[in-house]
Amino acid sequence: MRRLDPTSSAARTPRLVLVAFALGFAFAFATGCRSRPAQVLSAPESTAPIPVADVFARDVELLKSADFVERSHAAERLVSAGERALPALGAAGEGTVRALGAQEVGTTAPVLRTILSEIDFAGLARYLDAPWPVVRRETADELGRRGRWSAVPHLIPCLDDRDASVRAASASSLRRLTNQFFGFDAGAHLQARRRATGRWREWWSVEGRVRAAEGERGGAG
């Protein structure tokens, strides 16, 4: 049998036909996919990106792990995410895990404190209105630690918070900042709390704001 010269047109023809057929099939497949979106092949579930909110929720759940290293890595990832992780932490509420010696330690609160400590004052104060009690409580506590009188008018309304732990943290921070008390008890009945909160508001409007201005000037100097 006579062998074809590989460079001849006769030898190239079958190859061209195969290439053309392959390209035509690819084009037909592509256009067919566009015209029939329901037939588009989806990526396997294992390769699909996980929504960010689900990633945070997963790490919050890992904070309860019995494995210390696993808990630590989850906490590091949440702290690195910063404010973006607050909704997941807030929705989880106050979690605990049993540590060595059968002692229960908090899981979400330490992470929350670290994240909130990195937020500037203006950004921090707005979390007093967050929908999650644990976030409002830790925010009130962080404002007290910062020692700024300008936090006082933000904290006084929190004495009326529907959550007792938020009321207690706010009262503690107010006392830390001003050295005033006015008999407020976060666990008292509503009327008693309202009377004490009224004394706080009256003090702030008459004396507190003046002392705050003096304190801010002294700090600036």
Number of C-alpha atoms within 10 A of each C-alpha: 3 4 6 11 10 9 8 9 10 11 13 13 11 11 11 11 11 11 12 12 12 12 12 12 12 12 12 12 12 13 11 13 14 12 11 10 9 9 10 12 8 8 8 7 8 7 7 9 8 10 8 11 12 11 16 21 17 13 22 27 18 19 25 20 18 12 11 13 11 14 19 14 14 22 22 12 15 26 21 13 13 16 15 15 23 23 16 21 26 20 15 15 16 14 16 16 16 14 13 8 6 8 9 12 15 15 23 24 20 13 21 23 16 17 19 23 16 13 13 9 16 9 10 17 19 12 18 23 13 16 12 19 21 22 27 27 24 24 27 28 23 21 27 24 13 13 15 16 21 16 20 23 16 16 25 20 15 22 24 17 19 10 17 17 17 26 26 21 24 32 27 20 24 27 15 15 20 16 9 14 15 14 14 20 17 22 13 11 9 10 9 15 19 15 14 17 22 14 16 23 16 12 14 17 12 10 11 19 16 12 14 19 13 13 15 14 10 9 9 7 6
